[in-house]
């Protein structure tokens, strides 16, 4: 938890539904593809919302606040602020 956040909970996501909240970290428990995500500071190629992002087992994205995430496949855990 290098960012200094204190998580209130963790959510394991294994479906393709949209999940919303305020998340500070997403970590792949199984190879995953993120269909779409919305954040307060991350873009794809400098503009636009990230989509179709491969996240390999054990990899994580952190350092910005995510407000929604939808998977195409795989399993991830997201940590809430």
Number of C-alpha atoms within 10 A of each C-alpha: 9 6 10 6 13 11 14 9 10 14 13 14 21 17 14 15 11 13 16 14 14 17 24 22 22 22 21 23 19 17 16 22 20 21 17 16 21 18 17 10 10 17 14 10 8 8 8 10 14 17 18 14 15 16 21 16 15 11 15 15 13 16 13 15 18 25 16 15 22 21 23 18 17 20 21 26 17 25 21 21 16
